[in-house]
């Protein structure tokens, strides 16, 4: 592969350089074996960056152009243009005649980011994915409190069984977009026999089976996105639990005010006491018993039936990877977490003082690798403007995870 030289500037990281060059952090680290990948860069260090093989979409700045106007035309944030063009003067507009790289087009996509990406959109997009990629399987694994189907999609034909779930917490619904976009990109790469995240998609398909539950908590997501409708069967109670507020931005729970990621039988009593929330609420109420909620029970039953070899629960925010639980995790968990961190730029963390999560239960029950990935940074719900950056990180992380599978 052809390499280009790059001189590190103040504030540069492997992650920012890789994103600007449109390569993976892992590829960048492999191109620079002369230095530790986890050591901070010093301004002036010379790095070798793999040159992309695809032609970038470019634009020549015209008189009167501004970065904001170009971003609005192309449909992205100003920040994204600066990431793609790290040599632009900070704070200044590009001069006429300057060539700048533009994001790749999203036309023809099935999964399109929207602030209304709720359970109906997930169901519709899954149908379209199956139509476009007939090798994608779907299943209904259960129903929510309000009777909405909890859907799953499978891709791959390999012996190692991975599982990914998203939107256990309602105001983290952007994780459903990430999961669905990954299904689309993986399916397209398999159909075209191309790479995804730097890996051969057909080879990942041959070695692994991946089952995705893109929206575990459809009732809660609907509350966050649409608010409480007057005709909602639980309107009076939900309104009371939300202290009369019309805003559900901080709502993490399901329609019965139960935090689904505090529902699993792994230190459930300890977590309930630690939280100190003893009645339905927007967050942190563990319920009356483990797996009392249909969404959590459905996810546990599906996991037991499929006997997954490893799992990832996708959450926001913090850009961290939690990989342990009470010393019950297998030895490879720490090694895998380091590789996932190198691929995504996220920090592997040995977490203490937390119980009753899906990852905790999986590790405790099966003694197999389980991870909670906290994508993105900021305050939940994270804005749609953060989606592309988050997705790029998660794409690298998820393809690295699939490559971890033995065989």
N, C-alpha and C positions, 0 to 999 in steps of 0.2 A: 504494500500500500504506500502511495506517495505521502511524504510528510512535509509539513510547512513549519518553519521556525516561528516561535512566538515569545516575545519578551514580557515577562510578568510585570504588571503595573500594581501600584498600591491598591489594596482592596480585592485583588484577584483571588479567586479560589478555583480548585479543579472544577467545581460545579459550574461557576460562571463562565469559565473558559470553554468547557464542554458544551454548554448550552449555546454559546455564541457560535461555536464551530459546528453545531448540530451533530455531535458525536456523543457517545456514552462516556460517563466518568470512568468506567472500567477500561474502555478503549484508550482513553487519554492516559490512564495510569500505566497500562501495558506498553504504551509508546514511550514512556519515560522511566525505565527500570533503574536509572541512575540515581533516583531519589525516592524516599518514602512517600507514598501517596497521602498519608495522613499528617504529614508535616506541613505547617503553614508555609505558604509561598513568600519568598522575599523579593521585593521589587528588584528587577534586573535579572532574575533567574531566566535562563533560556530553556524553553520547553519545545518539544516536538509534538505537533498536533496533526492527527490523521486528516488528510485532505478529503473532503466529501467527494463521492463519485457522481452524485446527481447535480445537475445544473440548478443553481439557486434562482429564484424569482427575484429580479432586480428592478430598480427604478432609478431614473436620473432626475434629481431634484430640479424643479422648474422655478423661474423667478416668481416670488410671491408665495411659494410653498412654505408651510410650517410642518413640523413633525406631527403636531396634533391633527392637522388637516389630512396628512398622508395616512395616519393611523385610522382616522374616521373613514376614509375612502376604502382602506383595505379591510376594516372591521376588526381592529385589535387595539390594545392599549399602547400609549406612547412608550411605556416601560418595555414592552415586547420589542419595539423597533430598536430601542437603545441596546437591549440584550443581544440582538442579532447584529448590531453594528457597534461593537465596543470601542472603536477608534473615533467615533463622533465626539466633538468637543462637549464636555459636560456643561449643561445649562445653556448652550448656544444652539441656534438653529443651523442646520446644514446649509452650506453655500450652494447657490445654483450650480448645476453641473456635477454635484457630488453623486456618486453611485452608492445606493444603499440596498441592502438585502431586505426582502420582504418575507413574511411568513408563507409557508406552503398553503395553497388554497384548500378550502374545506368543502368545495362543491361536490355533490354526489354522495355526501355522507348520509348515513342512516341516523346516527345518533348526533343530534345537534343541540348544543348547550342552550338552555332556556331556564329562566327563573321559575317556570311552571313545570319543571321536569318531575312529575309526580307518578303515582301508580298507573294511571291510564297511559301515560307516555311510555313507561317501561313495558307494559303489556303490548302496546302497538309496535314498539321498536323490536321487541323479541320476535313477533310474528314476521316482521320485515327481515330480520337477521336470518331466520330459518329459511325464508324464501330465497334470500340471496346466497346463503351458505347451507345447503341441505344437510351437511354433516353435523351441524349444530343441533343438539337435542334440547328439548324443553320438558319441564315437569312442573306440576303444582304440588308443593310440599306441605301445604296447610292453608289456613285462613286466619285473618286478623280478628280482633275483637269485633269489628264492624262487618266481618264477612268478606273482606277483600282477599283475593288469592295472593298467596306468597309464592312467587315464581322462581324457578331455577333454570339455568341453562348449562349444558355440558358440551365441552369440546375436547377432542383428543381420543386416542385409542390405546394409550399406553398403560403399563401395569402400575406405575406410581400415581397415586390419586391425591391431587391437590384440591383444596377448597378455598374459595374467597367469598366473604360476605360483606355487605355494605348497608349503610343506613339502619344500623341497630338503634342509633340515636337520631331522632327526628330532624333536629336542626343541623345535622351533618349530611343532609341529602345530596350534597355535591359529590359525595363518594359513590352514589348510584350512577351518576354521569360518568365517573372515572371507570367504574366496573363495566358499564355498557359500552363505552368507547373502546375499552380494551378487547371486549368480545368481538366488536366489529373489526378492529385492526388485525387481531389474530386470525379471524375468519378470512379476511381478505388476503392476508399474507399466505395462509394455507392454500387458498384457491389459486393464487398466482404463483405459488412455489417460490416465494421470495423470503427475505429476512424480516424479522421483527425485533427491535431492540438490539440488533447486532447478532441475532441467532437465527439459524435456519428454522423457519416455522414448521416445515414438514417433519424435521427431526424432533422438535419439541412435541409435536402431535403424536409421533410414533412412540415416544418414551413416556408420555404423561397423559392422564385424563384430568381435566380441570372442570369442576362444577362451581358455578357462580350463583349466589343468591343476591341479586343486585339491590333489593329493597326489602329488608326484614320487617320494617316498621311502616307500612303504607299509611295507616291511620294517622300516625304522628306526623309524617311528612306532609300529608294533606292539611293538617292543622297549621303547620308552620308556613306553608305556602299560601293557603287560601283563607286562613282565619276560621273562626267558629261560625258555621251557618246557623241561623235561628231554628231551622228544622232538624238539626242534628239530634238524634235520639238521646244523647248524653249531654246536651247543651248546658243544662242547668248545673250539673255536677262539674263539667269541665270548666265552665266559667268561674265557678267557685274555687276550684283548685288553682286556677290561673289568677286568682285574686281580682277578678273582674276586669282584667286588662284585655283589650282587644288585640294586643300584639302577642304573637306566639314565637317570637324570635328565639327566646330562651327555652322553648319546650323541647325536651329530649325524650320524653316518655311516650308510651302508647296511649290509646284512647281511655284506658283506665287509670292513667296517672302513674304507671309503673315503669321504672327505668329498666329496659330489657337487658342491659349489660351488667345489671346487678342481680340477675335472675338465676344464675347457674349454680348447681350444687358443688361448689368448691369454696369453702370458707364463707358460705352464705350468711350464717349467723354473725360471724365476725364483721363482715361488711355491713350488715344491717345495723349493728351496734355502732360501728365507726361512722356511718352516715348520719345516724340520729334522726332520720326522717321516718315517721311511723304512720303516715297516712298518705293517700294519693297526692301527688305534687308534680310540677313541671319536670323535676329531675330528682334523682337520688333516692327515690322510694323503691325498696327492694321487693315489695309485694308481701303477701301473707305467707308465702312458702316458695321454695325454689320451683321454677318451671310452672308457676301458677298461671302464666300468661300464654295464650295460644301461639303467639309468635315465637317466644323462646322455646316452648315445647316442640314446635314444628322443626325448628333449627336443630335442636338436640336429637330428635328422632331421625331426621335426615342424615345427620352426621353419624349416628350409630348404624343406620342401615347401609351407608356407603363405606364405612370403615376407612375414612380418609387417612392417608399417611402423614399429611402435614396440612396446616390451615393458616390462613391470614384473615384477620378481622380488620377491615379498613375503616378508620375513623379520621376525624380532624380535631385538633390541629396541634402543631408542635414540632413537626419534622423529626420524629423519633420512632424507634422500633423497640418494642418491649418483647423480650424473648424468653423470659424465665418465669417460673412459678414454684416457690417454696423448695427449690432444689430438686424438683421432680422431673425437670426437663432432661432430655437425653444429651450426651456430650456434644453432639453435632450442632445443637441449637445455637450456641455462642458463635461457633465458626460460621454457620449460615447467616446469622444476624450481621456479622462483620462484612460478609460478602454483599448482603442486601444493602448495607449502609454505604459501601464503596460504590455500588451501582447507582444509588439514588441520591447520595449526599446527605441522607438522614443519619442521626446518631443512634447507634445501638445502646440501649439502656437496660441495666439489670434493675428491675422495678421491685420495690418492697412496699408493704403497707397497702396492698390492693388485692381484693378477692372477688369471687363470684362473677367474673367476666367470662365470656365465651372461651377466650384463649386459655384462661386459668383452668376451666373445667376440662378442656380438651387435653391439656398437658397432664392434669391430675388423673384423668380417667385412662388415658392411653399411653402416657409416657413417650409421646411423639412430639416432634417440633410444632410449636404453635407460636404465632406472632400477632401482636397488635401493632398496626402501622398508623401513626398519627400524621396524616398528610397536611401539608400547607402550614402557614402561620397567620396569626391574626386573632380575630374574635368570631366565634360561630354565630350565625351561619356565615361561612366565608363567601365573599362576593364572586360572581361569575367571572369577573375580570381576572381572578386568580386561577381559573380552571386550566388554561393551556399549560402554565408553568407546573401546576400540581400534576397534571396528567403526564407530562414529560418525565417527571421524577418517578411516578408510579409505573409508567410503562417500563422503564429501565429496571425498577425493582421487581416487577412481576415476571418479566422475561428471565431475569437472573434467578428468581425462585424456581421457575420451571426447569432451568438448566441445572439446578442443584439436584434434581431427581436422579438417582442412580440408574444405570442401565444404558 
